[in-house]
Amino acid sequence: MQDVGKNRVAGVTLGCKLNYSETSAILDNLCKQGWLLSSIEEGADLIVIHTCAVTKQAEQKCRQKIRGIIRKNPASRIVVIGCYSQFNPEALAAINGIDAILGSNDKFEIKSYNDIMLGSVSLPFVKVSPACMSEEIYQGYSLQTAASTERTRAFLKIQDGCDYGCSYCVIPLIRGKSRSISALQIVERAHVLALSGYREIVLSGVNIGDYHGDGLTLCDLLRMLEEVNVSRIRISSIEPDIVDSELISLVAGSKKIVPHFHIPLQSGSDAILRAMRRRYDTAHYRNKILQSVEQIAECAIGADVMVGYPGETEEDFRLMYRFIEELPLAYLHVFSCSIRPGTPLARQTANCERTVVESGDIARRYRELVELGRRHEARFKARYIGKESLVLFEHAKPAGEATQHCSGYTRNYQRVLVESTDSELLQTLPGNELLVLIDSLDKDLNLKGRVLS
């Protein structure tokens, strides 16, 4: 029988920041039991692939990635975990070469990975338990962190699941009801990350605005985290109905909570928002965006928007286009609607209650909004040319035969590149927060600058 402690494990993460934090926690727990952390390139005995199932396109990308990894690593055990495993394990089981499939809760059971390598279970091994779990059980699974190798940013999970019930969303079926991690546990972990040298903590979850750990709110938790010795605290995606005056004022007056919100819009038509079962209308959304940029200095706001929701007319789309056009957004993430099995939207379309939009119209609307998003992004970034900004550097990569670059992010999440032929200089930048003079914006909408300090 093999000694698990001599085995090497590598992780591949697809999807959201929450997946990254969970993958990191699983690998960390395996290493605590004697596993050796590796990479696919170095050769791993076990490869853990963390999947996404938020759209059909996400599932397709997962399948392509899994098949590619299997083809290039025939000697490795392949374990597929996460949302796709939970949502459609049968589709994954049809892929030859997968050794195990673990669902949303089951992926945290470290014993399963040991059993897979020790031959204690029959392969292929499938374990997918119901997504929902009690708050008490959840606390035993809950605290996960994903960290960068340069010890710059760490993604700290504070919450999981969602109770909102948007008509198109499959996440509640996959991750269950909203559960929150103890505030004391989160703060304790944040202090450990700070002592380990991390400069920024990104709070992650499915619906972090619904945080209710220990009876506290997200604002209560943020005030506690302001005492942690890090330079930056970043809030990941947050629902519009949670962005209230208290949160805006807190961010506006904080030296640590960065001026950056990602606030999903989904549609700029009130009729479509009602059909989606969203908890706001366009007037509310506009008010919160304007209030944020007026009160928070250098505030950058990004948004998710969906085209082709069944029943979306050309007039609905034009309303959305004009609405977004007038908003002071820093960037836009555009998605085509994906009808997921088991959702209210799937039932509505099956019963012909809502008409599916023609694929050609969806593609055209998608292209129009992507181009609108690029104009928003270019306009927002252009305002920083000639200005100085603090950049937290993360990665140094080749940018050509002679020139290399190092990239990082400003406090309001603008990516900045510093190029140089001095590779030794660039290698010293990751992990440091330095003042940069931004002098240009390239065709790919990358800000470029030079280090001043």
DOBA-126803 format. One record per residue: residue number from 1; residue in one letter; y, x, z of N, C-alpha, C in turn. Coordinates in steps of 0.05 Angstrom, whole numbers. Example, Ala and Ser with C-alpha at 12.3 -4.5 7.8 and 13.67 -1.06 7.14 Angstrom:
pos|code|n.north|n.east|n.up|ca.north|ca.east|ca.up|c.north|c.east|c.up
1|A|-114|264|156|-90|246|156|-66|264|156
2|S|-45|257|142|-21|273|143|1|258|157
# end
This chain:
pos|code|n.north|n.east|n.up|ca.north|ca.east|ca.up|c.north|c.east|c.up
1|M|-24|17|0|0|0|0|25|18|0
2|Q|45|10|-16|69|26|-18|86|25|7
3|D|101|46|10|122|47|31|148|38|19
4|V|157|14|28|181|2|16|205|21|20
5|G|206|36|41|228|53|47|233|75|26
6|K|213|80|9|216|100|-12|225|88|-38
7|N|228|62|-39|235|49|-64|265|48|-68
8|R|273|48|-93|301|48|-101|308|20|-111
9|V|331|10|-104|340|-17|-112|367|-15|-125
10|A|371|-31|-146|397|-33|-160|404|-62|-162
11|G|430|-68|-163|439|-95|-166|457|-99|-190
12|V|454|-122|-203|472|-130|-225|483|-158|-219
13|T|509|-160|-219|521|-186|-212|536|-198|-235
14|L|530|-224|-240|544|-240|-261|558|-263|-247
15|G|582|-270|-256|595|-293|-244|619|-285|-226
16|C|622|-300|-205|646|-300|-188|646|-278|-167
17|K|670|-275|-155|673|-256|-133|654|-261|-110
18|L|648|-286|-105|630|-293|-83|602|-281|-89
19|N|593|-283|-114|568|-270|-121|568|-240|-115
20|Y|591|-227|-121|593|-198|-116|590|-192|-86
21|S|602|-208|-69|600|-203|-41|572|-208|-31
22|E|558|-228|-42|531|-233|-33|511|-212|-43
23|T|514|-203|-67|497|-181|-77|500|-156|-60
24|S|525|-150|-54|530|-126|-37|516|-128|-10
25|A|517|-152|2|505|-156|28|475|-153|27
26|I|463|-164|5|434|-162|2|425|-133|-1
27|L|439|-118|-18|433|-90|-21|437|-74|5
28|D|458|-81|19|464|-67|44|441|-72|64
29|N|432|-97|66|410|-103|84|384|-90|76
30|L|379|-87|50|355|-73|41|357|-43|49
31|C|381|-32|46|384|-3|53|380|1|83
32|K|388|-18|99|384|-16|128|354|-15|135
33|Q|337|-26|117|309|-26|122|295|-2|108
34|G|311|16|98|299|41|87|299|43|56
35|W|308|22|42|309|24|13|331|44|6
36|L|329|55|-18|349|74|-29|366|60|-50
37|L|392|60|-46|410|47|-66|411|64|-91
38|S|407|52|-113|407|66|-139|423|50|-159
39|S|422|59|-184|434|44|-206|413|41|-228
40|I|418|23|-246|398|19|-268|395|45|-284
41|E|417|59|-289|417|83|-305|400|105|-291
42|E|401|106|-265|386|126|-250|357|120|-248
43|G|350|95|-253|323|86|-250|318|73|-223
44|A|310|48|-223|306|33|-198|279|19|-199
45|D|265|19|-176|240|6|-173|243|-24|-173
46|L|266|-33|-162|272|-62|-160|300|-66|-171
47|I|304|-85|-189|330|-93|-199|335|-122|-192
48|V|357|-126|-177|364|-153|-168|387|-163|-186
49|I|383|-185|-200|403|-196|-219|413|-222|-207
50|H|439|-222|-200|452|-245|-188|465|-262|-210
51|T|457|-287|-213|465|-303|-236|485|-324|-230
52|C|496|-335|-252|516|-357|-251|506|-380|-268
53|A|514|-405|-261|505|-428|-276|528|-448|-279
54|V|553|-439|-277|575|-458|-276|579|-471|-303
55|T|571|-458|-325|572|-470|-352|547|-462|-368
56|K|544|-476|-391|522|-469|-409|525|-440|-419
57|Q|550|-433|-424|556|-406|-434|548|-385|-413
58|A|553|-391|-388|546|-372|-367|516|-369|-365
59|E|501|-390|-368|472|-389|-368|462|-372|-392
60|Q|474|-376|-415|466|-361|-439|471|-331|-435
61|K|494|-324|-424|500|-296|-418|480|-284|-398
62|C|472|-300|-378|453|-291|-359|426|-285|-372
63|R|417|-303|-389|391|-299|-403|392|-274|-420
64|Q|414|-270|-435|416|-246|-452|416|-221|-435
65|K|431|-221|-413|432|-198|-395|404|-192|-383
66|I|391|-212|-374|364|-209|-362|345|-197|-382
67|R|344|-208|-406|325|-198|-426|331|-169|-434
68|G|357|-162|-435|365|-135|-441|356|-115|-419
69|I|359|-123|-394|351|-106|-372|321|-103|-371
70|I|306|-125|-376|277|-123|-377|268|-104|-399
71|R|280|-106|-422|273|-90|-445|277|-60|-440
72|K|299|-53|-426|306|-25|-421|294|-14|-396
73|N|282|-31|-379|271|-22|-354|243|-34|-350
74|P|224|-27|-367|197|-39|-366|182|-32|-340
75|A|189|-11|-327|174|-3|-303|185|-15|-277
76|S|208|-28|-279|222|-40|-255|212|-68|-249
77|R|211|-75|-224|208|-102|-216|235|-116|-219
78|I|235|-141|-231|259|-156|-236|260|-181|-219
79|V|280|-183|-202|284|-206|-185|310|-220|-193
80|V|308|-245|-201|332|-260|-209|339|-280|-186
81|I|364|-279|-178|373|-295|-155|398|-311|-162
82|G|406|-329|-144|432|-341|-146|432|-369|-159
83|C|455|-375|-170|460|-403|-179|442|-412|-201
84|Y|437|-396|-221|419|-403|-243|391|-407|-232
85|S|383|-389|-214|356|-392|-202|353|-418|-187
86|Q|375|-426|-173|374|-451|-158|374|-475|-177
87|F|390|-474|-198|396|-497|-215|373|-502|-235
88|N|362|-481|-246|342|-484|-267|321|-462|-267
89|P|305|-460|-245|285|-439|-243|264|-440|-265
90|E|259|-464|-276|240|-467|-298|248|-451|-323
91|A|274|-452|-329|284|-438|-353|280|-408|-349
92|L|285|-398|-325|282|-370|-320|252|-362|-319
93|A|235|-379|-309|207|-373|-308|195|-370|-336
94|A|208|-381|-356|198|-378|-383|204|-351|-396
95|I|221|-335|-382|228|-308|-392|206|-289|-383
96|N|193|-277|-402|172|-258|-396|184|-232|-384
97|G|174|-224|-361|183|-199|-349|197|-203|-323
98|I|205|-228|-316|216|-233|-289|194|-234|-269
99|D|197|-219|-248|176|-218|-227|180|-238|-204
100|A|205|-246|-200|211|-264|-178|237|-279|-183
101|I|238|-304|-173|262|-321|-175|268|-332|-147
102|L|292|-326|-137|300|-335|-110|325|-352|-112
103|G|325|-374|-98|347|-393|-99|371|-385|-81
104|S|390|-403|-79|415|-397|-66|412|-389|-37
105|N|394|-401|-22|389|-393|6|369|-371|8
106|D|348|-373|-9|325|-355|-7|332|-326|-14
107|K|353|-321|-29|361|-294|-36|368|-277|-12
108|F|375|-289|10|383|-274|34|360|-266|51
109|E|335|-275|45|312|-268|61|301|-241|52
110|I|308|-221|66|301|-193|58|271|-189|57
111|K|256|-204|73|227|-201|73|215|-206|45
112|S|227|-225|30|217|-231|4|217|-207|-15
113|Y|239|-191|-14|241|-167|-31|219|-147|-23
114|N|215|-144|3|195|-126|12|167|-134|3
115|D|162|-161|6|136|-172|-2|131|-168|-32
116|I|152|-171|-48|149|-168|-77|140|-139|-84
117|M|153|-120|-71|146|-92|-77|119|-83|-65
118|L|112|-95|-42|87|-88|-28|63|-102|-40
119|G|68|-121|-58|46|-136|-69|35|-157|-50
120|S|51|-165|-30|42|-185|-10|43|-213|-21
121|V|55|-218|-44|57|-244|-56|48|-243|-85
122|S|39|-265|-95|31|-266|-123|55|-267|-141
123|L|54|-252|-163|76|-251|-182|68|-266|-207
124|P|87|-280|-220|115|-283|-211|117|-301|-187
125|F|136|-293|-169|141|-306|-144|166|-323|-146
126|V|164|-349|-140|186|-367|-142|191|-381|-115
127|K|215|-378|-104|222|-392|-80|250|-404|-82
128|V|251|-430|-85|277|-444|-88|277|-467|-69
129|S|289|-464|-45|291|-485|-26|317|-501|-30
130|P|319|-525|-18|343|-541|-22|369|-525|-15
131|A|390|-531|-30|415|-516|-28|429|-520|-1
132|C|427|-544|10|442|-551|34|427|-539|58
133|M|443|-529|77|432|-520|103|452|-527|124
134|S|443|-528|149|461|-535|171|481|-513|176
135|E|503|-520|189|524|-500|196|512|-479|214
136|E|493|-486|232|482|-467|251|465|-447|236
137|I|447|-456|218|430|-438|203|448|-420|185
138|Y|469|-432|173|486|-418|155|498|-393|167
139|Q|505|-395|193|518|-372|206|500|-347|206
140|G|474|-352|205|456|-329|205|454|-315|178
141|Y|462|-330|157|461|-318|130|488|-308|120
142|S|509|-315|134|535|-319|121|552|-295|114
143|L|554|-275|131|575|-255|127|567|-235|106
144|Q|580|-237|83|574|-218|62|600|-205|52
145|T|597|-180|45|620|-164|36|612|-148|11
146|A|629|-148|-9|625|-130|-32|648|-110|-32
147|A|641|-85|-35|661|-64|-34|660|-46|-58
148|S|683|-36|-65|685|-17|-88|676|10|-79
149|T|666|26|-97|657|53|-90|680|71|-82
150|E|705|65|-91|728|81|-83|740|72|-57
151|R|727|53|-44|737|42|-18|766|32|-21
152|T|770|16|-42|797|4|-46|796|-25|-37
153|R|782|-41|-53|780|-70|-47|753|-78|-37
154|A|752|-96|-18|728|-108|-8|730|-138|-9
155|F|709|-151|-20|708|-180|-22|693|-190|3
156|L|707|-205|19|696|-215|45|692|-245|43
157|K|667|-253|45|661|-282|44|668|-296|70
158|I|682|-319|67|691|-334|90|679|-363|90
159|Q|669|-371|67|662|-399|64|642|-402|40
160|D|627|-424|40|609|-429|18|607|-460|14
161|G|598|-468|-9|595|-497|-15|621|-512|-19
162|C|618|-537|-27|642|-553|-32|635|-583|-29
163|D|654|-598|-18|652|-627|-14|669|-643|-33
164|Y|683|-630|-51|703|-644|-67|691|-664|-87
165|G|668|-657|-99|655|-676|-117|669|-681|-143
166|C|681|-660|-155|693|-664|-182|671|-671|-202
167|S|677|-689|-220|657|-702|-237|641|-682|-254
168|Y|653|-660|-262|641|-641|-280|626|-619|-266
169|C|629|-616|-240|622|-591|-226|594|-592|-215
170|V|578|-571|-221|550|-569|-212|548|-553|-186
171|I|569|-541|-177|567|-523|-154|557|-537|-129
172|P|566|-561|-122|555|-574|-98|525|-578|-100
173|L|514|-582|-124|485|-584|-126|471|-558|-122
174|I|485|-536|-127|473|-509|-126|477|-497|-98
175|R|501|-499|-88|508|-486|-62|511|-505|-39
176|G|510|-531|-43|510|-549|-21|538|-556|-10
177|K|538|-567|14|563|-576|26|580|-552|36
178|S|605|-558|41|623|-537|51|615|-528|79
179|R|611|-502|82|606|-490|108|624|-465|112
180|S|633|-461|136|651|-439|141|639|-419|161
181|I|647|-394|158|638|-373|176|657|-371|200
182|S|646|-364|223|662|-361|247|685|-342|242
183|A|709|-350|251|733|-334|248|730|-307|262
184|L|718|-308|286|715|-283|301|697|-263|286
185|Q|676|-274|273|658|-257|258|672|-245|234
186|I|689|-261|220|704|-252|197|723|-230|205
187|V|738|-234|227|758|-214|235|744|-188|244
188|E|721|-191|258|707|-167|266|698|-151|242
189|R|688|-165|222|679|-151|197|703|-138|183
190|A|726|-152|183|750|-141|170|759|-115|184
191|H|757|-114|210|764|-90|225|746|-67|217
192|V|720|-73|214|701|-52|206|708|-42|178
193|L|715|-59|160|723|-51|133|748|-33|134
194|A|767|-41|151|791|-25|153|785|3|164
195|L|768|5|184|760|31|195|745|48|175
196|S|731|34|156|716|49|136|734|59|113
197|G|759|51|114|778|62|94|786|43|72
198|Y|778|18|73|786|0|52|815|-8|55
199|R|829|-11|32|857|-16|33|864|-46|29
200|E|845|-60|16|851|-88|9|826|-105|15
201|I|830|-129|27|808|-148|32|814|-173|16
202|V|795|-181|0|797|-206|-16|780|-227|-3
203|L|791|-249|5|776|-270|18|763|-287|-4
204|S|737|-290|-2|722|-304|-23|706|-327|-12
205|G|700|-346|-30|684|-370|-23|685|-389|-46
206|V|671|-411|-44|671|-432|-65|697|-447|-64
207|N|705|-455|-40|730|-471|-36|743|-461|-10
208|I|755|-438|-11|765|-425|14|787|-441|27
209|G|801|-458|12|822|-474|25|810|-495|44
210|D|784|-501|41|771|-519|59|759|-505|84
211|Y|768|-481|89|758|-465|112|763|-480|138
212|H|742|-481|155|744|-495|181|728|-482|202
213|G|724|-455|200|708|-441|220|721|-442|248
214|D|705|-448|268|714|-449|296|736|-470|299
215|G|738|-490|281|759|-510|283|786|-500|273
216|L|787|-477|261|812|-465|252|816|-471|222
217|T|840|-468|213|847|-472|185|849|-445|171
218|L|852|-446|145|856|-421|130|881|-406|139
219|C|902|-420|145|927|-407|154|922|-394|181
220|D|907|-407|199|900|-395|225|885|-369|221
221|L|865|-370|203|850|-346|197|867|-323|186
222|L|885|-330|167|902|-310|155|920|-297|176
223|R|930|-312|195|946|-300|217|930|-281|233
224|M|905|-287|238|888|-269|253|883|-243|237
225|L|879|-246|211|873|-223|194|897|-205|189
226|E|921|-216|194|945|-199|191|945|-176|211
227|E|929|-178|232|928|-157|252|909|-135|244
228|V|894|-139|223|875|-118|213|891|-96|199
229|N|882|-71|203|897|-48|192|889|-43|163
230|V|897|-61|145|894|-57|116|922|-62|104
231|S|925|-52|79|950|-55|65|954|-83|54
232|R|931|-95|45|933|-120|30|911|-139|38
233|I|918|-165|39|899|-187|42|904|-206|19
234|R|884|-211|4|887|-227|-20|870|-253|-18
235|I|882|-275|-26|868|-301|-26|857|-305|-54
236|S|831|-310|-56|820|-316|-83|826|-345|-90
237|S|814|-356|-111|820|-382|-121|823|-403|-100
238|I|844|-419|-101|849|-439|-81|858|-465|-94
239|E|848|-488|-84|854|-514|-96|883|-522|-92
240|P|895|-537|-111|923|-544|-110|930|-561|-85
241|D|912|-578|-76|918|-596|-54|919|-580|-27
242|I|909|-555|-27|910|-539|-3|935|-522|-2
243|V|948|-518|-25|972|-501|-26|995|-518|-15
244|D|999|-517|12|1020|-533|24|1043|-515|34
245|S|1062|-528|46|1086|-513|55|1080|-492|75
246|E|1060|-497|93|1053|-478|113|1041|-452|100
247|L|1023|-456|81|1012|-432|68|1033|-417|52
248|I|1050|-431|38|1070|-417|22|1089|-402|40
249|S|1097|-414|62|1115|-400|81|1102|-376|93
250|L|1076|-378|100|1061|-356|112|1060|-332|93
251|V|1054|-338|67|1052|-316|48|1080|-304|43
252|A|1100|-321|41|1127|-312|36|1137|-293|58
253|G|1129|-297|83|1138|-281|105|1120|-258|113
254|S|1098|-255|98|1078|-235|106|1082|-209|91
255|K|1077|-187|105|1078|-160|92|1050|-152|82
256|K|1029|-167|89|1002|-160|82|989|-180|62
257|I|994|-205|66|983|-225|47|998|-223|21
258|V|984|-216|0|998|-209|-25|1008|-234|-40
259|P|1029|-231|-56|1042|-253|-70|1027|-261|-96
260|H|1003|-271|-92|986|-278|-115|968|-302|-108
261|F|971|-323|-124|953|-346|-122|939|-350|-148
262|H|913|-358|-147|899|-369|-170|894|-398|-164
263|I|907|-416|-178|906|-445|-172|895|-460|-196
264|P|870|-469|-195|859|-484|-217|875|-509|-224
265|L|880|-512|-250|894|-536|-260|874|-556|-272
266|Q|857|-546|-290|836|-560|-304|847|-578|-326
267|S|867|-594|-321|879|-610|-342|909|-616|-336
268|G|924|-619|-357|953|-626|-354|957|-655|-361
269|S|936|-671|-362|938|-699|-367|929|-714|-342
270|D|946|-731|-332|939|-746|-307|915|-764|-311
271|A|912|-775|-335|888|-792|-340|863|-776|-338
272|I|863|-751|-349|839|-734|-348|834|-724|-320
273|L|855|-718|-305|852|-709|-278|839|-731|-261
274|R|847|-756|-266|834|-778|-251|804|-780|-259
275|A|798|-777|-284|770|-778|-293|754|-755|-281
276|M|767|-733|-278|753|-709|-266|749|-712|-236
277|R|762|-731|-224|762|-735|-194|776|-712|-180
278|R|797|-702|-193|813|-681|-180|831|-694|-159
279|R|840|-678|-139|854|-689|-116|884|-685|-118
280|Y|895|-686|-142|924|-682|-146|931|-693|-174
281|D|957|-695|-179|966|-702|-206|984|-680|-216
282|T|994|-682|-240|1010|-661|-252|1036|-657|-236
283|A|1048|-678|-226|1073|-675|-210|1068|-659|-185
284|H|1046|-664|-171|1040|-648|-147|1035|-619|-155
285|Y|1020|-614|-176|1014|-587|-185|1040|-572|-191
286|R|1057|-584|-207|1082|-572|-215|1099|-565|-190
287|N|1101|-583|-172|1116|-579|-147|1107|-555|-132
288|K|1080|-552|-129|1069|-530|-113|1074|-503|-128
289|I|1072|-503|-154|1077|-478|-169|1106|-470|-166
290|L|1124|-489|-170|1152|-482|-168|1160|-474|-140
291|Q|1149|-488|-120|1155|-481|-92|1145|-452|-86
292|S|1122|-445|-97|1111|-419|-92|1128|-397|-104
293|V|1135|-400|-129|1151|-378|-142|1179|-377|-132
294|E|1190|-399|-122|1217|-399|-111|1218|-385|-83
295|Q|1197|-389|-67|1198|-379|-40|1184|-352|-36
296|I|1165|-345|-53|1150|-320|-50|1160|-300|-71
297|A|1171|-278|-62|1182|-258|-80|1159|-246|-97
298|E|1164|-244|-123|1146|-232|-142|1119|-246|-143
299|C|1119|-272|-138|1094|-287|-137|1082|-290|-165
300|A|1057|-283|-169|1042|-286|-194|1022|-308|-190
301|I|1022|-327|-208|1004|-350|-206|987|-352|-231
302|G|961|-352|-228|943|-357|-250|930|-384|-248
303|A|920|-394|-270|908|-421|-270|883|-422|-288
304|D|864|-439|-280|842|-446|-297|848|-472|-311
305|V|841|-474|-336|845|-499|-351|822|-504|-369
306|M|814|-529|-372|791|-537|-387|799|-554|-411
307|V|787|-548|-434|791|-565|-458|765|-579|-465
308|G|768|-602|-478|745|-616|-488|730|-633|-468
309|Y|744|-640|-446|731|-658|-427|726|-685|-441
310|P|701|-696|-439|695|-721|-453|716|-742|-448
311|G|726|-754|-470|747|-774|-469|775|-762|-473
312|E|777|-736|-474|803|-723|-478|813|-728|-506
313|T|835|-742|-509|846|-748|-535|865|-726|-543
314|E|874|-728|-568|893|-708|-578|919|-710|-562
315|E|927|-735|-554|951|-738|-538|947|-726|-510
316|D|923|-729|-498|918|-716|-473|922|-686|-475
317|F|911|-675|-497|913|-646|-501|943|-637|-504
318|R|958|-653|-520|986|-646|-524|1002|-648|-498
319|L|995|-667|-481|1008|-669|-455|1002|-644|-439
320|M|977|-635|-440|969|-612|-425|983|-587|-436
321|Y|984|-584|-462|997|-561|-474|1026|-559|-466
322|R|1041|-581|-468|1069|-581|-460|1073|-576|-431
323|F|1055|-587|-415|1057|-583|-386|1054|-554|-378
324|I|1033|-541|-390|1028|-512|-384|1051|-495|-395
325|E|1060|-503|-418|1082|-487|-431|1106|-484|-414
326|E|1111|-505|-397|1135|-505|-380|1131|-492|-353
327|L|1106|-486|-346|1100|-475|-320|1105|-444|-319
328|P|1114|-434|-297|1119|-405|-294|1093|-390|-286
329|L|1073|-391|-304|1047|-378|-298|1047|-349|-307
330|A|1031|-333|-293|1028|-305|-299|1005|-301|-319
331|Y|985|-318|-318|962|-316|-336|947|-342|-336
332|L|929|-345|-355|914|-370|-358|885|-364|-365
333|H|866|-376|-351|838|-374|-358|830|-401|-371
334|V|821|-400|-396|814|-424|-411|784|-426|-414
335|F|774|-451|-410|745|-456|-412|741|-481|-429
336|S|719|-482|-443|710|-506|-456|693|-522|-437
337|C|696|-548|-436|680|-565|-418|651|-562|-424
338|S|635|-559|-403|606|-557|-405|594|-579|-388
339|I|579|-597|-401|568|-620|-387|542|-611|-373
340|R|542|-610|-347|520|-599|-332|502|-621|-322
341|P|476|-619|-325|457|-639|-316|460|-645|-286
342|G|458|-670|-279|459|-678|-252|486|-685|-241
343|T|507|-679|-257|534|-685|-249|542|-714|-257
344|P|563|-725|-244|572|-752|-252|580|-752|-281
345|L|592|-731|-291|600|-730|-319|576|-732|-338
346|A|554|-719|-331|529|-721|-347|520|-750|-349
347|R|521|-764|-326|512|-792|-326|531|-809|-343
348|Q|557|-804|-341|577|-819|-356|574|-816|-386
349|T|569|-791|-395|565|-787|-423|539|-798|-433
350|A|518|-796|-416|492|-807|-424|493|-837|-428
351|N|510|-850|-411|513|-879|-413|535|-888|-431
352|C|546|-868|-446|568|-874|-466|593|-884|-453
353|E|597|-878|-427|621|-886|-413|644|-868|-421
354|R|638|-843|-429|658|-824|-439|648|-811|-464
355|T|666|-809|-484|659|-799|-510|662|-769|-511
356|V|641|-755|-521|642|-726|-524|661|-718|-546
357|V|678|-698|-541|698|-689|-560|684|-672|-582
358|E|693|-675|-607|681|-660|-629|684|-630|-624
359|S|663|-615|-632|663|-586|-627|686|-572|-641
360|G|693|-581|-665|716|-569|-679|742|-573|-665
361|D|746|-596|-653|771|-601|-637|771|-584|-612
362|I|748|-581|-599|747|-565|-575|754|-536|-582
363|A|743|-525|-604|748|-497|-611|778|-493|-618
364|R|790|-512|-632|818|-510|-638|836|-511|-613
365|R|830|-530|-596|846|-532|-571|842|-507|-554
366|Y|818|-497|-553|813|-472|-538|831|-449|-549
367|R|831|-445|-575|847|-424|-587|876|-427|-581
368|E|886|-452|-583|915|-456|-577|922|-449|-549
369|L|905|-457|-530|912|-451|-502|909|-421|-496
370|V|889|-408|-508|886|-379|-504|912|-365|-513
371|E|922|-373|-536|946|-360|-547|970|-367|-529
372|L|972|-391|-519|993|-398|-500|991|-381|-475
373|G|966|-377|-465|962|-360|-442|972|-332|-446
374|R|966|-321|-470|975|-294|-477|1006|-292|-476
375|R|1019|-312|-486|1048|-312|-485|1059|-313|-457
376|H|1046|-329|-440|1054|-330|-411|1050|-302|-399
377|E|1027|-290|-404|1021|-264|-392|1040|-243|-402
378|A|1045|-242|-428|1063|-222|-439|1091|-225|-427
379|R|1101|-250|-425|1127|-255|-414|1129|-246|-385
380|F|1108|-253|-369|1109|-245|-341|1108|-215|-337
381|K|1091|-202|-352|1088|-173|-349|1112|-158|-359
382|A|1125|-168|-380|1148|-154|-391|1171|-150|-371
383|R|1172|-168|-351|1194|-166|-331|1191|-141|-314
384|Y|1167|-128|-315|1163|-104|-297|1168|-78|-312
385|I|1173|-79|-338|1179|-54|-352|1205|-42|-342
386|G|1204|-17|-335|1228|-3|-324|1230|-6|-294
387|K|1211|-19|-281|1212|-23|-252|1191|-7|-238
388|E|1194|-3|-212|1175|12|-196|1157|-8|-180
389|S|1131|-3|-179|1113|-20|-165|1092|-3|-151
390|L|1083|-13|-128|1061|0|-114|1035|-9|-127
391|V|1018|11|-134|993|6|-148|970|17|-131
392|L|951|1|-125|926|10|-112|906|17|-133
393|F|901|44|-136|885|53|-158|855|50|-151
394|E|839|44|-172|811|39|-168|793|56|-186
395|H|799|56|-212|779|68|-230|792|90|-248
396|A|778|112|-251|787|132|-270|766|133|-292
397|K|774|127|-317|756|126|-340|767|140|-364
398|P|750|150|-382|759|161|-407|774|141|-424
399|A|796|149|-436|810|131|-454|812|142|-482
400|G|796|162|-488|797|175|-513|785|203|-511
401|E|786|218|-532|775|245|-532|790|264|-513
402|A|816|263|-514|832|281|-498|845|268|-474
403|T|851|242|-477|866|229|-455|848|211|-439
404|Q|852|212|-413|838|194|-395|859|176|-381
405|H|848|155|-368|867|138|-353|854|130|-326
406|C|872|123|-308|864|112|-282|878|85|-280
407|S|864|65|-271|877|38|-269|876|28|-240
408|G|894|10|-235|895|-3|-209|912|-28|-211
409|Y|917|-41|-189|931|-66|-188|956|-66|-170
410|T|976|-79|-179|1000|-84|-162|993|-104|-141
411|R|1011|-109|-122|1006|-128|-102|1002|-156|-113
412|N|1016|-162|-135|1013|-189|-147|993|-189|-171
413|Y|974|-170|-170|950|-170|-187|956|-164|-217
414|Q|975|-147|-222|980|-138|-249|966|-111|-253
415|R|949|-109|-273|935|-84|-278|953|-64|-291
416|V|953|-39|-280|970|-18|-290|952|6|-297
417|L|957|18|-320|943|43|-329|962|67|-327
418|V|951|89|-317|965|114|-317|948|133|-334
419|E|959|144|-356|945|161|-373|953|190|-369
420|S|934|208|-374|940|237|-371|918|253|-384
421|T|925|277|-392|904|296|-402|893|313|-379
422|D|905|309|-355|897|323|-331|876|307|-316
423|S|851|311|-322|830|295|-310|827|299|-280
424|E|833|324|-271|832|329|-242|852|313|-227
425|L|876|310|-239|897|293|-226|888|264|-224
426|L|877|254|-246|868|226|-246|846|220|-226
427|Q|829|240|-222|807|236|-203|816|234|-175
428|T|841|243|-169|851|241|-142|864|214|-136
429|L|868|197|-157|883|172|-153|867|150|-141
430|P|841|145|-149|827|122|-137|826|122|-107
431|G|831|98|-96|832|95|-67|859|99|-55
432|N|879|106|-71|906|110|-61|925|89|-72
433|E|944|81|-55|965|63|-62|991|79|-67
434|L|999|80|-92|1021|98|-99|1043|84|-115
435|L|1067|94|-114|1090|83|-128|1088|92|-157
436|V|1090|72|-175|1088|78|-204|1113|66|-218
437|L|1124|82|-236|1145|72|-254|1132|60|-279
438|I|1135|35|-283|1122|21|-306|1141|24|-330
439|D|1131|35|-352|1149|40|-375|1141|26|-401
440|S|1117|13|-402|1110|-1|-427|1089|-22|-423
441|L|1086|-38|-444|1065|-58|-445|1051|-56|-472
442|D|1024|-50|-472|1011|-45|-497|1002|-71|-510
443|K|989|-68|-534|981|-92|-549|960|-108|-535
444|D|945|-95|-517|924|-110|-502|935|-121|-476
445|L|961|-121|-473|976|-131|-449|970|-115|-424
446|N|965|-89|-428|962|-72|-404|989|-59|-398
447|L|997|-61|-374|1021|-46|-365|1014|-16|-362
448|K|1032|1|-371|1028|30|-369|1051|43|-354
449|G|1045|64|-339|1066|77|-324|1058|105|-315
450|R|1076|116|-299|1070|143|-288|1075|144|-258
451|V|1059|159|-245|1060|160|-215|1085|175|-206
452|L|1099|164|-187|1123|176|-176|1118|189|-149
453|S|1097|182|-136|1092|193|-109|1062|199|-105
# end
